[in-house]
């Protein structure tokens, strides 16, 4: 049971608009009430003055591999908890621990560890479950995925993973007949299916959407680009209303002009900011391990020795700031891309993703530079800049 929390003197972003001089009361891990002007007298509540900063829904990162020196594929409960703490420092209140393409044994261990650890963390972001990225992708668009472990969907293997009931997002190449059944099976179980590391044509993407696909993994990266006679994977992602588009808004994976194009094409409900961060996020430049390979980080950009981008060192607060600058939009217009759209994509928007009474008290307090001052996950203060350096 969490103690009541009363945040006052905040600019509160809600689905109905911005509430100036607002206050928010959280009780029993939920948002109990939101108002403006004089806050209620609650001597039993911890009271925090927001200093006029903006209070918005905590960020939800659906695609993040690691950070603070840890990686999902380490299959370490302590590592996942350290990742959750690191993400909370950057405004994340919920995330999906994301796997890499690897052997059946290593992916299984990672998924089992996530299943054992999922849920609220005592001092970090909530672990919502797993994002299975690969191994059922296209080697021609492998990116940093291990080519030696890429394969088509095997029923025995994939069914064993689905039975763990921890996968919330499944990313695959939809162009293969052998993967069709998995799109349908996962969608029927309520798992969001995404096009990833793919050479799918526009027509193949339309067929995948018919079978249940609704998501595009790190749009523009590791997929067939746009051509005026063959719209490709990108053309399908931008034009098919059923698909929501992930974006790595680090100004490296996607040019700011393309961020603005995606925003114009998909609108306020169609873009999902992600980090795709790896274990080097939050750490200095240097060399870091991915499976049996080494990633070199220079000036914050992670690459394999051959120059291939290998995830990022991005954090969600910076992603939002970059996206606002790229689109020329105020935070009131784009906040959904960091929270509500992700919640909607994986079917948890009835309890997360927006500031409304009855929803989980997942909050982040930002200043005008998008610097994080406070993070609250399910009513628990998991980061306070006034306390933690």
N, C-alpha and C positions, 0 to 999 in steps of 0.2 A: 504493500500500500504506500503510495506516494503522498507527501504532504501537499495541501493546497498551495497553489502558486498564483500570485496576482501581479500582472505586468501592467504598469501604468505609463502614461505620457508617451504613447507610441502612435506611429502612423500605421494603421493595420490594413493589410491588403486582404480583402475578402472577394469571393466571386461576384458580389454585388457592387464592388468598387472600394475605393480607399476611404477608411474611416479616420479622420483627423482627430488628434487629441484623444486617442482611444485607450481602452483598457481591456484586458482579457483575463478571465479567471479560469484556471485549470484545477479540476478535482478528480481524484480517482483515475488519473491517466487520461482523462477526457477534457475537452473544452466545455466548460459549464456555461459560460456566458461571455458575450462581447458587448461592449458599449462605448459611449463617448462621454466626455466631460468628467464629472466627479466619480471616482471609483467607489464601489461599495466598501463599507467597513467590514473588514475580515481580519480581525486580530490573530486568527489561527493560521493565516496564510503567510507564506514567505512573499514579501513585497519587493519587486524590482522596478526601479525607475528606468525606462527605456531611453531617456535622454532625447526624446524626439526622433529617434531612429525608426526605421521601417521594420515592422514585424510581418513576416510572411510565412507560408508553410515551409517546414523543413524540407531540404532537398532530398530527392529520391534518386539514387544512382543505380540504374538497372544493369550497367555494364562496367564492372570494375574488377580487375584481377588481383590487385594488391596495393601495397603502400607501406611506408615506414619500415621497409626491409623484409616484409612478409608477402606471401603469395598464396592464393587459394589452393594451388596444386601442392603446397607443402603438406596439406592434410593435417594441419595443426590447429587445435582448438585455441591455444594461446595466441597463435598467429592471427586467427580470425578476430579475436577480441582486441588485439593491438590494432588491427586494421580498422575495426569499428571505432576505437578511440581516436585514431588519426582522422578518419572521415568526419567525425563530430566536430573537430576543430575547424573544419571548413564548411560547416552548416548542414552536413548530411545527417538526416535522422533515420533513414532506412536505405538498405541496399541489397542487391543480389550479388553474392560471391560468384565470380565467373571463372569457369574452367578454361583450360587450353586443350587443343587436340593432343591426345597422348594415348598410352596403352589402356586397355580395358581395366587392368588392375589399378593403375594410378588414378584414373578418373573415378572409379568406384570408391577408392579410399577418400578422395576429395569430397564426393557427394555424401558419403556416410558421415564424414566429419561435419559437414554443413548441417546435415539432418540432426546431428546430436547437439549442435550449438545454436540452431536457429531460434529466433525469438528476441525478446528484449535483452540488452546487454546492460550490466550495472552502471557503466560509465562510458557508453558509446552508442553509436547508431544501431538501430534494430536490424538484425539479420533476417531478411524476409524469406530466404531460401536460395536456390541456385539458379544460375544462368548457364546452361550447357551450350558453350560455343564450340562447334565441332564435336566429334571428329568427322562428321558427315558433310564435308565441304568439297570444293573443287580445287584440285592441286594447281590448276592454272591461275587461280586467284588466292593462293595460299597466304600471302602476306607474311606475317611472322608465325603462322601456324606450322607445326612440324609436318613436313611433307611425308616423311616416312611413316607417319601414323594416320594419315588421311585415308578414309575408306567410305564405302557406301553403307547405308543403314542396315545393320544386322538385327534381325528380329529378336533373337535370344538376348543379345547384349542390350539393345535399346529398351526392351520390355523390362529387363532387370533394373535398369535405371529409373524408368517410369514408376515402377512399383515402390521405390523408396519414398515417393510422395514429397519430394523436396524440390523438384525442378519446376520453376515458374515461367521460365523463358527458354526456348530451345531454338538455336540458330543453326541452319543447315543450308546447303545448296539445293534449291528446289527443282533444278532442271533434270534430275535423274529419276527414272522410273522407280528405281529401288528405294527412293526416299519418299515417294508419294504416300505410301501407307502410314509412314511416321507422321507426316503432316496431319493426316486425318485422325490418327490415333491420339496424338498429343492434343489437338484442338478439341476432340471429344472429351478429354479429361480436364479441360479448362486451362491448359498450358498454352501460352502465347507462342506462336511459331513465327520465326524471322528468317528472311533471306540474308545469307551471309557468305562471304568468300565464294562468290558465285559468278558464273558466266551466263546466267539465265537471260534469254531473250524476253522481249516484251510479252509475247504470247505465252511463253512458259510461266512468266510471272502472273499473268491473268489466270492461268490454270491453277497455279498454286494458291492464289487468292480464293478461287472457287472451292478449293479443298480445305481452306481454313487459315491460310497465312495472312497475317495482319501487320507485319512489322518489318522494318529494314535495318539491318545491323550496320553501324557506323557508315551511314549513307555516303556514297561516292568512293569510299575506300574499299579496295578488294572486291569490286564488282564491275560489270560491264557498263561502260560510260554511255553518255547520251549521243546519239547520232540522228540526224534529221530523217533518215530513211529506216533506221532500226533504233527505236527509242531505248532498247536495252533495259537492263535492270534499273538503272537510274531513272529512265523515262517512266517506267512503271511506278517506281516509288514516289515520284513527284506528282503523277497524274491520277493514280488510282486512289479514290477516297478511302478505301478500306485500310490503306497502309499508313502507319505512323513512322516517321523517319528519325532514327537516332542521328545525332551530330556530335562529333568531337570538336568542340569550339576552342581549340588551342591556337588558331591562326597558323598551324603547320599542316595538319591533316586536311583542312578545308580552308580555302581562301575566304576572307571576310565577304567578298562579293558573292561567293557561292552560298554562304550562310544567308545573306539577304535574299538571294534567289529562292532558297528553300523556304524561308519564312513567307515570301510572297506567294509561293506555290501551295504550301500546305496550310497556312493560316495559323491562328493562335492555338488550335487544338491538335495540330499535326506534327509538331516538332518536339523531340525529346532530347534534352541535353544529357550527355554521358561524359565520363572521363576516359574510359578504357585504360585506366591507370594500372601500372605494374609496380613491382616491389620497390623500384627506385623513386617513386613519388614521395616527396618529403625528405629525400636524401640528397646529398651533394652529387655532382657529376662524378662519373667513374664507370666501372664495369660491374655488371650485375648478371645473375644467372637466370635463364629461362630453360627449364628441363636440362638438357646436356649442352646447351648453347650459351654464349655470352652476348649480352646486350651492352652496347657502349652508349653512355649518356653524355652528351656534350651540349652545353648551353641549355640544359633542360630537355633536349630532344633525344629520344631513345631510338637507336637503330641497331640492326644486326650488322656484323662486319661488312656485308655486301651493300650496305646502305639502305636496306629495307626498313621502313618505319616499324617499330615493335612496341605497340601500345603507346602510352604517354606518361607524363608526370603531372598531368593536369589535375586540378582540384575543382570542385563544383562551384565554389564562389568565383573563381577566375573564369570558368566557363560562362557563367551568367554575365559577368562584366564584359567579356569579349563579345558575347552575342548581342548585348544591348548596344555596344559600340558599332558592331558590324551592321546591325539593322537600323540604327538610328532611332531605336524605340526606348521609351521609358519603362521602368520596371513594372509599372501598372499594366503594361501591354504584354510583357513577355514572361511574367512570373510562372505561368502554367508550364512553360517548357522545362522548368527545373523541378516540378513537383506533380501537379495534378495530371498532366498528360502521361507521365510514367505510371501513376497510380491507376489511371483508367486503362492503360495498355495491359496491365496484368490483373485487372479486375478487383482492385482493392480501393477504388475511389469512394465507396460508401463509408470508409472509415479513415482514409488518409488522403493527403494531397491538397487540402484546402482548409482554411480557417472558418469553421462553422460549428456552432454548438452541437455536441454529441459526437463529434469526430475525435480521433486521437489527438492529444495535445503534443503535436509535432511542430516545433516552431524554430525559426531562426531570426535573429535580430541583426540587421545590416545597416551600415552607415552609407553615405552617398557614394563611397568608393567600392561598395560591395564587400567591405571588410566585415568579418563575423565578430560580433560582440557577445552573442549568447546563442547556445543551441539547447533545445529542450526536446527530448525524445520520450514520448508517451508520459509526459508530465514530469520527467526527471531532468534536472539541469545536468547536462553531460559536458558542457563547455561554457565557461564564463571567462571572458578576457580580462575582467577585473581581478580574477583570482589566479588564472593560469597564464603564464607568459608564453 
